[in-house]
Amino acid sequence: MPNSLFSVEFVNTAGVNDLEAAQREMRRLLNEVDPRGGARTTLRLALGMLHRHSTGIVHVRSGRLKNSIFWREETSPNALVGIVATNVGYSIFEHRRGGSHAFFARTVAEEGPNVNNLFGARVAGPGGSLS
């Protein structure tokens, strides 16, 4: 059997006996992207990574802004939403200074690819590849 159940080669050469493997893989994928399944665990890890990165690079004068950065997840049966934010009023002015002061923009640019890789690895599965 070819490496990927969803490759063109597999689709063109699959037989009746391959149906069970394809159904198993579809069930696994469904669990991985289900908000009540594996995706929620990955979201929590991703939020922790983004939070840790943003608090590590934010400029500290009094510590108020750094200590105000929080993360939260919101889930429903069909959706996951993750938030990394702050409620300090002057944070927007610090962020708009740009460059090294733009701690949330830098977090997205610097840590965002690692977060995307987390979700990609979850969907691809053990030893899998999305390419």
Secondary structure, DSSP 8 states (H G I E B T S, - for coil): --S-TTSHHHHHH--GGGHHHHHHHHHHHHHHH-TTTHHHHHHHHHHHHHHHHHHHHS--SSSHHHHH-EEEEEEETTEEEEEEE---TTHHHHHHT-GGG-HHHHHHHHHHHHHHHHHHHHHH-TT----
